[in-house]
Amino acid sequence: MRIGILGGTGPAGSGLAARLSSVGYPTVIGSRSKYRAMEARDQLLESWPDLAELLDSGDNTDAASCDLVVIATPWDSAATTAQDNVDLLHGKIVVSMANALVRVGHEFQPLVPPRGSVAAHVQAAVPDCRVVAAFHHLPAKELGNIGSPIDSDVLICGDDPAAVREVSDIVSKIPGCRPLDAGELSNATAIEAFTAVLLQLNVRYRTRVAPKLTGIKRDPRAVDS
Ligand SMILES: NC(=O)c1ccc[n+]([C@@H]2O[C@H](COP(=O)([O-])OP(=O)(O)OC[C@H]3O[C@@H](n4cnc5c(N)ncnc54)[C@H](OP(=O)(O)O)[C@@H]3O)[C@@H](O)[C@H]2O)c1
């Protein structure tokens, strides 16, 4: 499966690209400028030359042509970026990792995007895609540090159970990450907003937190509907 990342030149997208290619997925860093994407790839290869075979770059069109597509733009351009590529995204799994937040002084505050979450806004922009919300709480730095596992649960939600399972399978390949099926896409509102809490904890405790939930004993991918 080839994975494309729209807006893959930012810290989150390029960290995810490095991580996904490190676990065997051919990955394309996409950008509005193929030269910026090339630079982002070159920068990653300086630290991780072994990724060269699986890590590619291109413009957002190249990324949107992949089998599964992640949107890693700022929250207020996620839906328009999906819409710009609507023909290429037709019927695909589209992963939204964007969080609608604002920083006011030392405080992080969640914003309410149109339709209640960025993921729902993206789904409305590309209605025949299977939008899945995931990766919101994984810090970009940890994503990109492929030499170390990421000790975190990854909350995943979407309206298409098969798409959620497919994204869960991808997450389960990332060392240290446990995918958790958090229900339908409406729960993206809570998942995205919770990021403000995590970022606030980072500021308060001068650290980088990641969520880990207790009480789930069985294979987290074996869910009851
Ligand atoms: N940073 C984190 O630790 C982290 C962790 C989890 C989730 N997230 C979420 O992931 C998303 C990306 O985070 P980031 O920190 O990497 O963001 P970012 O650096 O601000 O933006 C990522 C990329 O989006 C593209 N972009 C910027 N403005 C755009 C516009 N108006 N239209 C289309 N594309 C645009 C740019 O790529 P080009 O100019 O090359 O096209 C940029 O490099 C955010 O929504 C964030 O909430 C971030």
Ligand as a Chemical Component Dictionary entry (heavy atoms), coordinates in Angstrom:
data_LIG
# 
_chem_comp.id                   LIG 
_chem_comp.type                 NON-POLYMER 
_chem_comp.pdbx_formal_charge   0 
_chem_comp.three_letter_code    LIG 
# 
loop_
_chem_comp_atom.comp_id 
_chem_comp_atom.atom_id 
_chem_comp_atom.alt_atom_id 
_chem_comp_atom.type_symbol 
_chem_comp_atom.charge 
_chem_comp_atom.model_Cartn_x 
_chem_comp_atom.model_Cartn_y 
_chem_comp_atom.model_Cartn_z 
_chem_comp_atom.pdbx_ordinal 
LIG N1  N1  N 0  2.984  19.225 14.975 1  
LIG C1  C1  C 0  2.546  18.200 15.701 2  
LIG O1  O1  O 0  3.201  17.732 16.665 3  
LIG C2  C2  C 0  1.234  17.542 15.332 4  
LIG C3  C3  C 0  0.916  16.286 15.869 5  
LIG C4  C4  C 0  -0.288 15.671 15.486 6  
LIG C5  C5  C 0  -1.146 16.327 14.624 7  
LIG N2  N2  N 1  -0.806 17.552 14.139 8  
LIG C6  C6  C 0  -1.711 18.194 13.180 9  
LIG O2  O2  O 0  -1.151 17.930 11.905 10 
LIG C7  C7  C 0  -1.335 19.050 11.046 11 
LIG C8  C8  C 0  0.018  19.482 10.521 12 
LIG O3  O3  O 0  0.821  19.931 11.580 13 
LIG P1  P1  P 0  2.200  20.708 11.277 14 
LIG O4  O4  O 0  2.708  21.196 12.559 15 
LIG O5  O5  O -1 3.067  19.856 10.434 16 
LIG O6  O6  O 0  1.605  21.945 10.412 17 
LIG P2  P2  P 0  2.279  23.054 9.505  18 
LIG O7  O7  O 0  3.758  22.906 9.520  19 
LIG O8  O8  O 0  1.730  24.381 9.900  20 
LIG O9  O9  O 0  1.677  22.728 8.052  21 
LIG C9  C9  C 0  1.974  21.539 7.374  22 
LIG C10 C10 C 0  2.032  21.807 5.879  23 
LIG O10 O10 O 0  0.755  22.184 5.392  24 
LIG C11 C11 C 0  0.923  22.937 4.190  25 
LIG N3  N3  N 0  0.069  24.119 4.245  26 
LIG C12 C12 C 0  0.237  25.222 5.018  27 
LIG N4  N4  N 0  -0.744 26.122 4.780  28 
LIG C13 C13 C 0  -1.523 25.573 3.819  29 
LIG C14 C14 C 0  -2.684 26.029 3.111  30 
LIG N5  N5  N 0  -3.246 27.216 3.381  31 
LIG N6  N6  N 0  -3.211 25.206 2.184  32 
LIG C15 C15 C 0  -2.675 23.996 1.906  33 
LIG N7  N7  N 0  -1.570 23.518 2.529  34 
LIG C16 C16 C 0  -1.006 24.302 3.473  35 
LIG C17 C17 C 0  2.395  23.347 4.123  36 
LIG O11 O11 O 0  2.991  22.536 3.112  37 
LIG P3  P3  P 0  3.387  23.131 1.672  38 
LIG O12 O12 O 0  3.581  24.601 1.838  39 
LIG O13 O13 O 0  4.663  22.404 1.393  40 
LIG O14 O14 O 0  2.264  22.750 0.794  41 
LIG C18 C18 C 0  2.943  22.964 5.491  42 
LIG O15 O15 O 0  4.294  22.558 5.459  43 
LIG C19 C19 C 0  -2.000 20.156 11.863 44 
LIG O16 O16 O 0  -3.365 20.209 11.532 45 
LIG C20 C20 C 0  -1.804 19.714 13.307 46 
LIG O17 O17 O 0  -2.906 20.093 14.112 47 
LIG C21 C21 C 0  0.360  18.171 14.455 48 
# 
loop_
_chem_comp_bond.comp_id 
_chem_comp_bond.atom_id_1 
_chem_comp_bond.atom_id_2 
_chem_comp_bond.value_order 
_chem_comp_bond.pdbx_ordinal 
LIG N1  C1  SING 1  
LIG C1  O1  DOUB 2  
LIG C1  C2  SING 3  
LIG C2  C3  SING 4  
LIG C2  C21 DOUB 5  
LIG C3  C4  DOUB 6  
LIG C4  C5  SING 7  
LIG C5  N2  DOUB 8  
LIG N2  C6  SING 9  
LIG N2  C21 SING 10 
LIG C6  O2  SING 11 
LIG C6  C20 SING 12 
LIG O2  C7  SING 13 
LIG C7  C8  SING 14 
LIG C7  C19 SING 15 
LIG C8  O3  SING 16 
LIG O3  P1  SING 17 
LIG P1  O4  DOUB 18 
LIG P1  O5  SING 19 
LIG P1  O6  SING 20 
LIG O6  P2  SING 21 
LIG P2  O7  DOUB 22 
LIG P2  O8  SING 23 
LIG P2  O9  SING 24 
LIG O9  C9  SING 25 
LIG C9  C10 SING 26 
LIG C10 O10 SING 27 
LIG C10 C18 SING 28 
LIG O10 C11 SING 29 
LIG C11 N3  SING 30 
LIG C11 C17 SING 31 
LIG N3  C12 SING 32 
LIG N3  C16 SING 33 
LIG C12 N4  DOUB 34 
LIG N4  C13 SING 35 
LIG C13 C14 SING 36 
LIG C13 C16 DOUB 37 
LIG C14 N5  SING 38 
LIG C14 N6  DOUB 39 
LIG N6  C15 SING 40 
LIG C15 N7  DOUB 41 
LIG N7  C16 SING 42 
LIG C17 O11 SING 43 
LIG C17 C18 SING 44 
LIG O11 P3  SING 45 
LIG P3  O12 DOUB 46 
LIG P3  O13 SING 47 
LIG P3  O14 SING 48 
LIG C18 O15 SING 49 
LIG C19 O16 SING 50 
LIG C19 C20 SING 51 
LIG C20 O17 SING 52 
# 
